Amino acid sequence: MQEHVLLQSQQQASQAKNYHYQSFSEIHEADFVKEALHRETRALLSRLSQIKELLSTPEVRMKIRKELFEDGHNPNNKWKVISTLDLQMNDCKLLC
């Protein structure tokens, strides 16, 4: 009987050790993943800031404006400017 109790207590102690090891391992892994995601996020935010800065320069803004609004005569331009009159005519067609 005492041997049985001794075996049970050893088994419980072993299970407790494994539980603590497993918990520590899972926490360590979660910290590792969290740090990796944090590094990746910082890199992406840095790149986003660079892109915003580039897009805010007057030269780039002028090129974008020209491409969007001044190249309306180009039939291949996917950013065609639609005049107010065209919009009114389309609205009329939809209502009629």
C-alpha positions as CSV (number, residue, x, y, z in Angstrom):
1,M,0.0,0.0,0.0
2,Q,2.8,2.4,0.9
3,E,4.5,1.6,-2.4
4,H,1.3,2.5,-4.2
5,V,1.0,5.8,-2.4
6,L,4.7,6.5,-3.1
7,L,4.2,5.8,-6.8
8,Q,1.2,8.0,-7.0
9,S,3.0,10.9,-5.3
10,Q,6.0,10.5,-7.7
11,Q,3.7,10.4,-10.6
12,Q,1.9,13.5,-9.4
13,A,5.2,15.3,-8.9
14,S,6.3,14.3,-12.4
15,Q,3.0,15.6,-13.9
16,A,3.5,18.9,-12.0
17,K,7.0,19.2,-13.4
18,N,5.8,18.5,-16.9
19,Y,2.9,21.0,-16.5
20,H,5.3,23.8,-15.4
21,Y,7.7,22.9,-18.2
22,Q,4.9,22.9,-20.7
23,S,3.5,26.2,-19.4
24,F,6.9,27.9,-19.5
25,S,7.5,26.5,-23.0
26,E,4.2,27.9,-24.3
27,I,4.8,31.3,-22.7
28,H,8.3,31.4,-24.2
29,E,6.9,30.5,-27.6
30,A,4.1,33.2,-27.3
31,D,6.7,35.8,-26.4
32,F,8.8,34.8,-29.4
33,V,5.8,35.1,-31.7
34,K,4.8,38.4,-30.2
35,E,8.3,39.9,-30.6
36,A,8.5,38.7,-34.2
37,L,5.1,40.3,-35.0
38,H,6.2,43.5,-33.3
39,R,9.4,43.6,-35.4
40,E,7.5,43.0,-38.6
41,T,4.9,45.7,-37.7
42,R,7.6,48.2,-37.0
43,A,9.2,47.5,-40.4
44,L,5.9,47.9,-42.2
45,L,5.1,51.2,-40.4
46,S,8.5,52.5,-41.3
47,R,7.9,51.7,-44.9
48,L,4.4,53.2,-44.8
49,S,5.9,56.4,-43.4
50,Q,8.4,56.5,-46.3
51,I,5.6,56.1,-48.9
52,K,3.5,58.8,-47.3
53,E,6.4,61.1,-47.3
54,L,7.1,60.4,-50.9
55,L,3.5,60.9,-51.9
56,S,3.3,64.2,-50.1
57,T,6.2,65.8,-52.1
58,P,5.0,68.5,-54.5
59,E,6.7,66.8,-57.5
60,V,4.9,63.5,-56.9
61,R,1.6,65.2,-56.2
62,M,1.8,67.2,-59.4
63,K,2.5,64.0,-61.4
64,I,-0.4,62.3,-59.8
65,R,-2.7,65.3,-60.5
66,K,-1.5,65.5,-64.1
67,E,-2.1,61.8,-64.7
68,L,-5.5,61.8,-63.1
69,F,-6.9,65.1,-64.4
70,E,-4.9,66.5,-67.3
71,D,-4.6,63.3,-69.3
72,G,-8.3,63.0,-69.9
73,H,-7.8,63.2,-73.7
74,N,-5.8,60.0,-73.6
75,P,-8.2,57.1,-74.6
76,N,-6.1,54.5,-72.9
77,N,-6.1,56.5,-69.6
78,K,-8.0,54.4,-67.0
79,W,-8.5,57.6,-64.9
80,K,-10.7,59.5,-67.4
81,V,-12.1,62.7,-66.1
82,I,-15.9,62.7,-66.1
83,S,-17.4,66.1,-66.5
84,T,-20.3,67.4,-64.5
85,L,-22.4,67.5,-67.6
86,D,-21.7,63.8,-68.3
87,L,-22.8,62.9,-64.8
88,Q,-26.0,64.9,-65.1
89,M,-26.8,63.2,-68.4
90,N,-26.2,59.7,-66.9
91,D,-28.4,60.6,-63.9
92,C,-31.1,61.7,-66.3
93,K,-30.8,58.4,-68.3
94,L,-31.1,56.5,-65.0
95,L,-34.2,58.4,-64.0
96,C,-35.9,58.3,-67.4
